[in-house]
Amino acid sequence: MKNKFKLIATAAMGLESLVAKEVKDLGYDCTVDNGKVIFYGDALAICRANLWLRTADRIKVVVGEFKATTFDQLFEQTKALPWGDYLPEDAEFPVIGKSVKSQLSSVPDCQAIVKKAVVNKIKQHYNIQSDWLDEKGAVYKIEVAILKDNVQLTIDASGIGLHKRGYRADQGEAPLKETLAAALVMLTNWTPDKPFADPFCGSGTIAIEAALIGQNIAPGFNRDFVSEDWHWIGDALWERARQEVEEKANYDQPLDISGYDIDHRMISIAKENAFEAGLGELISFKQMQVSDFTTKKEYGVIVGNPPYGERLGERPEVEKMYRGMGKALKELDTWSIYILTSHEGFESFFGRKATKKRKLFNGFIKTDYYQYWGKRPPRNI
Ligand SMILES: C[S@@+](CC[C@H](N)C(=O)[O-])C[C@H]1O[C@@H](n2cnc3c(N)ncnc32)[C@H](O)[C@@H]1O
């Protein structure tokens, strides 16, 4: 087995630069493309990337890349790849696919051809005589992705998407993906010594992600990954990576993180989720409406994902609520405030122009992240 792999961390549109920063912080050089960050690493890098990347969607291992404009070329070049190095004799290997602006445009046909080519190669590699393969072993989900006739074959090393951290027992109506919640926190100037509040906490995602960041707890500490069953990574490497996670966590870091919501049912869910994450004692959740937000603390950070008023009839109520929020937060001139919404008139209802805006997608909804930077603390604070 080789000891250097080409790896991809997939990213939601607009989050590529954050994923790239995370990959670099893990110690791997990388390049950025649309929706992905490409880096090279050994098998341990696969474990680390899965465990540590807060804003990536999943980790994939690139098996091969080539140009193909006919099914013959797709079959032969797929078969020529060293599948036996990756897949054991009993591997379960479903094939998914996508094709964009390519001559091979029928995705089901491409999937079937890749499947047939890999079956052929595996039978040859392991000298299997029977007609079909058992596929009762570990899962190696193959993806054939074709863009402008360039084929890329990858194996998914994450399994369930990385946004599933394993702590969300329950959720509200419009929960944020954990990856986006982490991104929202990482885009602020928050450091763990400052107060942090989410006035629209819903199921608690932003506050929980902030606490994980604040104590440098790996987001994947609480879940499994499909590549934990891969023989060529093995238990010892995964144990080492999990050991690193324990060593790097800073459980002694005090935190001042609060979440509020107008809906008391959401507060119960948020508390439950925080306990599930092992952070129950660290985050304070209380029922409160945003117009009542007040604090004597200074130099804190607010991150909020309020209702957007997307549905007909909700707008006037949401706009009134934005006004109330603007009034309540007006005096907090040392606090930095970050609000994600798709409502284009947000600044006028909130009553202030943002210091900076950043375009982000919340699922398929185009949003802006409105950033209001607070006063800087005097040098001796
Ligand atoms: C889009 S959801 C937030 C979802 C949350 N980020 C999560 O991941 O679960 C908006 C939340 O704002 C709450 N909300 C609506 N109006 C509010 C108000 N005036 N004050 C405080 N919270 C409010 C809703 O109850 C809802 O839970």
The ligand as a Gaussian input file, in Angstrom:
#p B3LYP/6-31G(d) Opt

LIG

0 1
 C      -33.460000      29.639000      12.439000
 S      -33.836000      29.160000      14.057000
 C      -32.248000      28.951000      14.793000
 C      -31.732000      27.580000      14.608000
 C      -30.468000      27.270000      15.360000
 N      -29.338000      28.026000      14.847000
 C      -30.202000      25.764000      15.339000
 O      -29.181000      25.338000      14.793000
 O      -31.036000      25.017000      15.825000
 C      -34.371000      30.644000      14.773000
 C      -34.755000      30.565000      16.228000
 O      -35.085000      31.866000      16.680000
 C      -36.098000      31.753000      17.664000
 N      -36.770000      33.080000      17.771000
 C      -37.735000      33.592000      16.986000
 N      -38.052000      34.826000      17.405000
 C      -37.270000      35.111000      18.466000
 C      -37.123000      36.240000      19.316000
 N      -37.859000      37.329000      19.159000
 N      -36.192000      36.168000      20.305000
 C      -35.432000      35.059000      20.486000
 N      -35.556000      33.963000      19.717000
 C      -36.446000      33.990000      18.708000
 C      -36.978000      30.635000      17.167000
 O      -37.684000      30.032000      18.241000
 C      -35.957000      29.680000      16.524000
 O      -35.575000      28.658000      17.401000

